[in-house]
Amino acid sequence: MDSNRERIGPFVVTKSNDLGDAGIHCSMCALALTKYEASTDKHLPSCEQLLAEGAVPVPNFGWLCSQDCATAYEHKFNVKFQRNAEGNVEYYPEGLS
């Protein structure tokens, strides 16, 4: 682990200057979900599109590419995410906007 990063339980907190322009990746499997376009200061696809396609945003944490990765992360790191009545990890029932 990079000595400039602080570990709080299973979560790694990074400094903003460590993030670079890599885009958004799944916190479990590291799948690239977006590419960051510095010229427009936007992610492609947009975060709203990621959510619509089934990716899972978790506030103050990051993104998971699917419900399966969210469940795998919970099991691997012994954490529990908020779930809706259907049993899916959900923090933004009304969308991101």
C-alpha positions, 0 to 999 in steps of 0.5 A: 500500500502507498504510504501516502494513503490512509487505511480506515478499515477496509477503505483506502482514502486517497488524496485528490492529487493521487486520483489522476485522470484514470476515470472511475473503476470498480472498487472490487474488480477494478473494471474501468467504468469511465474515462475522464475527459479533462478538457470537458471535466466530465466522465464518459459515460456519465455517472447517470449512465453508469447508474442506469446501466446497473453500476452501484455508487456508494457515497463517500466510497466509490463505485462498484460495477454491479450488484455482484461486485457489491456483494463480493466486496461486502463478503471480502471486507466484512462491510454492509452496504445499504440495501433496498426492499429488493435486496439491492445496494441502493443509495440513490433511488431517485437518481444522481441528479 
